[in-house]
Amino acid sequence: MSDAARDIENLVYTYAERIDAGDLDGVAALFAHGRICGVEDGPPETVFEGTARVRQMYEMATRLYDDGTPKTKHFTTNVRIDVDEDAGTARASAYYCVTQATPELPLQVIVTGHYRDTFHRVDGAWWFDSRTMYVDQVGDTSRHLKF
């Protein structure tokens, strides 16, 4: 695996670590040069661009508990990365599976899906350009999401 592909793979895993830690500022920082698209080719209100908007999206949607975490584990698998070194861009896809356990909710899978990501190089470092999240299966997300 090329250094670029490894750097990009680490960004994908860093996202999971930060969201599970309840580090909403850290998650948002990953999109300082990018955006999250709630819906593929969706209207402007489903696109959250830049650190402030991504942070706002997670604050609006994610339930955090007394320990500051959402009590989740995001498992990311099947990461495939295609890098265009000359252009300084890359595309990736991955599966995700989110588990959760709270005092009221026994450990269980609450959602599975897949990501479609693009990346770009800015000043020699790789950044998310876009992330589109697709939900494939939904369980009980009532203790994870605020809506």
N, C-alpha and C positions, 0 to 999 in steps of 0.2 A: 504494500500500500504506500502510495506517495506521501510525502510530508504534508502536502495540501489536503489530501483526503483524510489523513489522521487528524489534522487540525479541525477540519469540518466535522468529523465524527465526534470529536471532543466537544464541539459546540452543541451538537444534538444531545449528548449526554449531560452536559452542564445545565441545559434547560431543565431536564428532569430532576436533577439534584437540587437546583434552586427552588423550583416550585414545591417540591416535597419538604424543603426546609422552611417554607413560608416566606422566602426571600423575594418578595414581589419587586423590590427595587432592583435586585440582581437579575431577575427574569427580564424586566423591562430594559435593563442595560444591554442585554444581548441584541436588542432591536434598535439601538441608537442610530443605526444606518439602514433600518428596515421596517417591516410592518407585519402584522398578523392579519390575515384575511379570514374572517369568520365563515364566509361562504365563498365558494369558487365563483369568480366573476360577479360577486355580489355588489349591491349598491354601496355608496360611500359610507353609510352609517355602519357597515359591517367590516370596514377596514380601519385598523388601529395602527397608525404610523408614528414611529419615534418613541422615545423613552416615556414621555409624559402620557401619551395616549395608551400605550401598552400597559403601563402601570394602572391607569384608570380602568381599563378593561378588567384586569385581574382583581382590582379592589372591588369593582362592581359585582363580579361573578363568584369569587372564591371565598368560601367560608373558612375562616381561621379560628382555631381553638385557643384556649388559655395558654398553651405552650407556644403559641405563635405559628403553628404548622396547620396544614389542612388534614393531617393524619392520613396522608396518602403515600403510595409508592407508585411512581410512574416507571414502568419497565418498557424500554425501547429496544426493539429487535429488528432483524432483517434490514439493517441500514445498507442502502446501496447509494454510492456516490459516483457522479460523473463530473470530472474536473476539466475545464478548458483553461489551462495555465496561461496561454497567450492572451486570452480575453480577460483573465482574472475573474472568471465566473464559475459557478458549479451548480449542479442540480442534485437533489437527493430525495429518496423516499425511505420511509421506515414505518413499521407497525408500532403501536403503543397499546399497553394494557395498564389500567389504573386499578389498584386495589385500595381499600380503605377499611379501617377498623376504628371505631369510637366506643365510648362507654355504652352507647345505645345501639350500635351497629356491629354485629360480629364481622370478623374479617371476611371480605368477599371482593370479587371483581365487580367494579361499578360501571366501567365503560371500556370498550376497546375501539380501536380505529386505526387510521393511518395518517401520516403527514406527507405533504408534498412541499419541499423546501427549495428555495434558491438562495445562493450565497454570492457575495462579491468581495473582492479584495480591496481594502481601503488602507492606504499607507502601509502596505506590506502585511496587514493582518486580515484574516477572514472574518466576515460578519454575516449574520442573517440578512438577506435581502427581503425574502418573503417566506412566510409559513402559512400554509392552508391546512386546517385540521378537519379531518373527515371522521364522523362518528359512524362506526359499523354496527356496534351492539351496545345497548344501554341497559344497565341494571338500576339499582337504587342510588341515584345521585343526590337525593334530598339532603344528605348531610355533608355534601361536598360543594354544591352550587347554591347560591343565594336565591335563585329563581326556580 
